[in-house]
Amino acid sequence: MAKVICSLPNASELISGVKFVTHKLGMISEEIEDDVAAMFTSIKGYVLHGKNAAKEIAALKEPVTQSAEADASATDAATPAAQSTGEAEAAPVQQ
């Protein structure tokens, strides 16, 4: 059993059926199964409750580095939505 802390702004008191309450680091969950905790911690903004939680949350709030920005740009460029299909864009509809 574990607890997770959500540091996302405007977090709810009920997230995916799990109850959360206010905590100095954000919102903390009730005791949940380890597999449910793993699902939450796979999402940015969620960390396991424990002695390193404050450090992990602080790391989430650090500014993005140039390397991370370059990685994000490369990922965006590789997505099908960002690639040209060779077709002309549709003209705007006039009213």
MODELLER restraints for C-alpha pairs under 7 A, 6 or more apart:
rsr = mdl.restraints
at = mdl.atoms
rsr.add(forms.Gaussian(group=physical.xy_distance, feature=features.Distance(at['CA:1:A'], at['CA:31:A']), mean=5.96, stdev=0.5))
rsr.add(forms.Gaussian(group=physical.xy_distance, feature=features.Distance(at['CA:1:A'], at['CA:32:A']), mean=5.42, stdev=0.5))
rsr.add(forms.Gaussian(group=physical.xy_distance, feature=features.Distance(at['CA:1:A'], at['CA:33:A']), mean=4.79, stdev=0.5))
rsr.add(forms.Gaussian(group=physical.xy_distance, feature=features.Distance(at['CA:1:A'], at['CA:34:A']), mean=5.44, stdev=0.5))
rsr.add(forms.Gaussian(group=physical.xy_distance, feature=features.Distance(at['CA:2:A'], at['CA:31:A']), mean=5.38, stdev=0.5))
rsr.add(forms.Gaussian(group=physical.xy_distance, feature=features.Distance(at['CA:2:A'], at['CA:32:A']), mean=5.39, stdev=0.5))
rsr.add(forms.Gaussian(group=physical.xy_distance, feature=features.Distance(at['CA:2:A'], at['CA:33:A']), mean=6.30, stdev=0.5))
rsr.add(forms.Gaussian(group=physical.xy_distance, feature=features.Distance(at['CA:2:A'], at['CA:34:A']), mean=5.92, stdev=0.5))
rsr.add(forms.Gaussian(group=physical.xy_distance, feature=features.Distance(at['CA:2:A'], at['CA:37:A']), mean=6.51, stdev=0.5))
rsr.add(forms.Gaussian(group=physical.xy_distance, feature=features.Distance(at['CA:3:A'], at['CA:28:A']), mean=6.78, stdev=0.5))
rsr.add(forms.Gaussian(group=physical.xy_distance, feature=features.Distance(at['CA:3:A'], at['CA:29:A']), mean=5.36, stdev=0.5))
rsr.add(forms.Gaussian(group=physical.xy_distance, feature=features.Distance(at['CA:3:A'], at['CA:30:A']), mean=6.04, stdev=0.5))
rsr.add(forms.Gaussian(group=physical.xy_distance, feature=features.Distance(at['CA:3:A'], at['CA:31:A']), mean=5.12, stdev=0.5))
rsr.add(forms.Gaussian(group=physical.xy_distance, feature=features.Distance(at['CA:3:A'], at['CA:32:A']), mean=6.09, stdev=0.5))
rsr.add(forms.Gaussian(group=physical.xy_distance, feature=features.Distance(at['CA:3:A'], at['CA:37:A']), mean=6.88, stdev=0.5))
rsr.add(forms.Gaussian(group=physical.xy_distance, feature=features.Distance(at['CA:3:A'], at['CA:48:A']), mean=6.09, stdev=0.5))
rsr.add(forms.Gaussian(group=physical.xy_distance, feature=features.Distance(at['CA:3:A'], at['CA:49:A']), mean=5.38, stdev=0.5))
rsr.add(forms.Gaussian(group=physical.xy_distance, feature=features.Distance(at['CA:4:A'], at['CA:28:A']), mean=5.74, stdev=0.5))
rsr.add(forms.Gaussian(group=physical.xy_distance, feature=features.Distance(at['CA:4:A'], at['CA:29:A']), mean=5.45, stdev=0.5))
rsr.add(forms.Gaussian(group=physical.xy_distance, feature=features.Distance(at['CA:4:A'], at['CA:37:A']), mean=6.37, stdev=0.5))
rsr.add(forms.Gaussian(group=physical.xy_distance, feature=features.Distance(at['CA:4:A'], at['CA:46:A']), mean=6.47, stdev=0.5))
rsr.add(forms.Gaussian(group=physical.xy_distance, feature=features.Distance(at['CA:4:A'], at['CA:47:A']), mean=5.50, stdev=0.5))
rsr.add(forms.Gaussian(group=physical.xy_distance, feature=features.Distance(at['CA:4:A'], at['CA:48:A']), mean=4.37, stdev=0.5))
rsr.add(forms.Gaussian(group=physical.xy_distance, feature=features.Distance(at['CA:4:A'], at['CA:49:A']), mean=4.99, stdev=0.5))
rsr.add(forms.Gaussian(group=physical.xy_distance, feature=features.Distance(at['CA:5:A'], at['CA:26:A']), mean=6.42, stdev=0.5))
rsr.add(forms.Gaussian(group=physical.xy_distance, feature=features.Distance(at['CA:5:A'], at['CA:27:A']), mean=5.51, stdev=0.5))
rsr.add(forms.Gaussian(group=physical.xy_distance, feature=features.Distance(at['CA:5:A'], at['CA:28:A']), mean=4.39, stdev=0.5))
rsr.add(forms.Gaussian(group=physical.xy_distance, feature=features.Distance(at['CA:5:A'], at['CA:29:A']), mean=6.39, stdev=0.5))
rsr.add(forms.Gaussian(group=physical.xy_distance, feature=features.Distance(at['CA:5:A'], at['CA:46:A']), mean=5.57, stdev=0.5))
rsr.add(forms.Gaussian(group=physical.xy_distance, feature=features.Distance(at['CA:5:A'], at['CA:47:A']), mean=5.37, stdev=0.5))
rsr.add(forms.Gaussian(group=physical.xy_distance, feature=features.Distance(at['CA:5:A'], at['CA:48:A']), mean=6.16, stdev=0.5))
rsr.add(forms.Gaussian(group=physical.xy_distance, feature=features.Distance(at['CA:5:A'], at['CA:49:A']), mean=5.82, stdev=0.5))
rsr.add(forms.Gaussian(group=physical.xy_distance, feature=features.Distance(at['CA:6:A'], at['CA:26:A']), mean=5.62, stdev=0.5))
rsr.add(forms.Gaussian(group=physical.xy_distance, feature=features.Distance(at['CA:6:A'], at['CA:27:A']), mean=5.09, stdev=0.5))
rsr.add(forms.Gaussian(group=physical.xy_distance, feature=features.Distance(at['CA:6:A'], at['CA:28:A']), mean=6.33, stdev=0.5))
rsr.add(forms.Gaussian(group=physical.xy_distance, feature=features.Distance(at['CA:6:A'], at['CA:45:A']), mean=5.72, stdev=0.5))
rsr.add(forms.Gaussian(group=physical.xy_distance, feature=features.Distance(at['CA:6:A'], at['CA:46:A']), mean=4.56, stdev=0.5))
rsr.add(forms.Gaussian(group=physical.xy_distance, feature=features.Distance(at['CA:6:A'], at['CA:47:A']), mean=6.75, stdev=0.5))
rsr.add(forms.Gaussian(group=physical.xy_distance, feature=features.Distance(at['CA:7:A'], at['CA:25:A']), mean=6.42, stdev=0.5))
rsr.add(forms.Gaussian(group=physical.xy_distance, feature=features.Distance(at['CA:7:A'], at['CA:26:A']), mean=4.61, stdev=0.5))
rsr.add(forms.Gaussian(group=physical.xy_distance, feature=features.Distance(at['CA:7:A'], at['CA:27:A']), mean=6.56, stdev=0.5))
rsr.add(forms.Gaussian(group=physical.xy_distance, feature=features.Distance(at['CA:7:A'], at['CA:45:A']), mean=5.25, stdev=0.5))
rsr.add(forms.Gaussian(group=physical.xy_distance, feature=features.Distance(at['CA:7:A'], at['CA:46:A']), mean=6.36, stdev=0.5))
rsr.add(forms.Gaussian(group=physical.xy_distance, feature=features.Distance(at['CA:7:A'], at['CA:57:A']), mean=6.84, stdev=0.5))
rsr.add(forms.Gaussian(group=physical.xy_distance, feature=features.Distance(at['CA:8:A'], at['CA:45:A']), mean=5.49, stdev=0.5))
rsr.add(forms.Gaussian(group=physical.xy_distance, feature=features.Distance(at['CA:11:A'], at['CA:27:A']), mean=6.93, stdev=0.5))
rsr.add(forms.Gaussian(group=physical.xy_distance, feature=features.Distance(at['CA:13:A'], at['CA:19:A']), mean=5.66, stdev=0.5))
rsr.add(forms.Gaussian(group=physical.xy_distance, feature=features.Distance(at['CA:13:A'], at['CA:20:A']), mean=4.61, stdev=0.5))
rsr.add(forms.Gaussian(group=physical.xy_distance, feature=features.Distance(at['CA:13:A'], at['CA:21:A']), mean=5.94, stdev=0.5))
rsr.add(forms.Gaussian(group=physical.xy_distance, feature=features.Distance(at['CA:14:A'], at['CA:20:A']), mean=5.88, stdev=0.5))
rsr.add(forms.Gaussian(group=physical.xy_distance, feature=features.Distance(at['CA:18:A'], at['CA:29:A']), mean=6.71, stdev=0.5))
rsr.add(forms.Gaussian(group=physical.xy_distance, feature=features.Distance(at['CA:18:A'], at['CA:30:A']), mean=6.93, stdev=0.5))
rsr.add(forms.Gaussian(group=physical.xy_distance, feature=features.Distance(at['CA:19:A'], at['CA:29:A']), mean=5.72, stdev=0.5))
rsr.add(forms.Gaussian(group=physical.xy_distance, feature=features.Distance(at['CA:19:A'], at['CA:30:A']), mean=5.77, stdev=0.5))
rsr.add(forms.Gaussian(group=physical.xy_distance, feature=features.Distance(at['CA:20:A'], at['CA:27:A']), mean=5.71, stdev=0.5))
rsr.add(forms.Gaussian(group=physical.xy_distance, feature=features.Distance(at['CA:20:A'], at['CA:28:A']), mean=5.13, stdev=0.5))
rsr.add(forms.Gaussian(group=physical.xy_distance, feature=features.Distance(at['CA:20:A'], at['CA:29:A']), mean=4.14, stdev=0.5))
rsr.add(forms.Gaussian(group=physical.xy_distance, feature=features.Distance(at['CA:20:A'], at['CA:30:A']), mean=6.10, stdev=0.5))
rsr.add(forms.Gaussian(group=physical.xy_distance, feature=features.Distance(at['CA:21:A'], at['CA:27:A']), mean=5.32, stdev=0.5))
rsr.add(forms.Gaussian(group=physical.xy_distance, feature=features.Distance(at['CA:21:A'], at['CA:28:A']), mean=5.44, stdev=0.5))
rsr.add(forms.Gaussian(group=physical.xy_distance, feature=features.Distance(at['CA:21:A'], at['CA:29:A']), mean=6.48, stdev=0.5))
rsr.add(forms.Gaussian(group=physical.xy_distance, feature=features.Distance(at['CA:22:A'], at['CA:28:A']), mean=6.39, stdev=0.5))
rsr.add(forms.Gaussian(group=physical.xy_distance, feature=features.Distance(at['CA:25:A'], at['CA:54:A']), mean=6.93, stdev=0.5))
rsr.add(forms.Gaussian(group=physical.xy_distance, feature=features.Distance(at['CA:40:A'], at['CA:46:A']), mean=6.06, stdev=0.5))
rsr.add(forms.Gaussian(group=physical.xy_distance, feature=features.Distance(at['CA:41:A'], at['CA:47:A']), mean=5.32, stdev=0.5))
rsr.add(forms.Gaussian(group=physical.xy_distance, feature=features.Distance(at['CA:41:A'], at['CA:48:A']), mean=6.81, stdev=0.5))
rsr.add(forms.Gaussian(group=physical.xy_distance, feature=features.Distance(at['CA:45:A'], at['CA:60:A']), mean=6.82, stdev=0.5))
rsr.add(forms.Gaussian(group=physical.xy_distance, feature=features.Distance(at['CA:47:A'], at['CA:53:A']), mean=6.30, stdev=0.5))
rsr.add(forms.Gaussian(group=physical.xy_distance, feature=features.Distance(at['CA:47:A'], at['CA:56:A']), mean=6.94, stdev=0.5))
rsr.add(forms.Gaussian(group=physical.xy_distance, feature=features.Distance(at['CA:76:A'], at['CA:82:A']), mean=6.63, stdev=0.5))
rsr.add(forms.Gaussian(group=physical.xy_distance, feature=features.Distance(at['CA:77:A'], at['CA:83:A']), mean=6.88, stdev=0.5))
